[in-house]
Amino acid sequence: MPQEAPIPRFGHKPQVAFFDFACCEGCQLSVLQLEEKLLEILGHVDVVTWREAMTETSSEYDIAFCEGSITTEEDIERIRAIRKQAEVLVTLGSCASGGCHNELKNQWSMDEVLGVVYGDDAGGISTIPSRPISAVVDVDYQTFGCPVSLPEFVTVVSCMLTGQHYEPPNQPVCVECKLNDYVCVYEKGEVCLGPVTRCGCNAICTSFGHACQGCRGLMDSANLPAMLKALTREEAHSIMRMVVERHSLTEDEIAAKLRIYNNWPELRMEEAQPDDD
């Protein structure tokens, strides 16, 4: 991204704002770790709101990066207002793009969740079933990962500034393992969610010999019944049989592993609403 490159999409140096909803804000902190690459990006945009990095704020912005998932009625009103103001809205990380950990609470009633978390103080607190930002408003670009994949973030920024389309990868992490010639962690006897997880991280965990935990969410064509069967049936490939015998996982335990980042089916309790004129 050359320092003096033109910005044809906007015709001017766009103003950028970062917002957070229900999250740990780790994705925004990760973006700050881009260091020199971040300085290059800042040569093309003006950041006007970013709570993790500055005290100034502005209600005028062209691009909104939004981290976190929607968990209250107030969140819905706020993301709609952001969507109305922003020419481009980007979801930052898996909470915003797929729901991630926050959707674990959707397995129970909201009254039960509030009671467990807040006890006797739950009376004055309201919450709704958690959902990704894309379930409430239209988004222009999505990034995944917990925290966000920084190479993907840089790619999205480049596409956004030049008016190019970006489609998140929709193949399993196994594809990137093979391209990088990594040893399959199943051969080490570990349970890996790579076969059903959306790639795009360049298989960063398996590059260190660790199993994929599924933080980028399920790919669209993920065959969950086959995943369960492969890890629980008695007759299987010798490698899979070794994994099954080592861990003795039940279908419920495999489902729990998958649900850490992916509380399926995707909750779309409220479809994306068109912007008001």
Secondary structure, 3 states (H helix, E strand, C coil): CCCCCCCCCCCCCCEEEEEECECCCHHHHHHHCCCHHHHHHHCCCEEEECCCCCCCCCCCCCEEEEECEECCHHHHHHHHHHHHHCCEEEEECHHHHHCHHHHHHHHCCHHHHHHHHHHHHHHHCCCCCCECHHHCCCCCEECCCCCCCHHHHHHHHHHHHCCCCCCCCCCEHHHHHHHCCCCCHHHHCCCCCHHHEECCCCCHHHHCCCCCCCCCCECCCCCHHHHHHHHHCCCCCHHHHHHHHHHCCCHHHHHHHHHCCCCCCCCCCCCCCCCCC
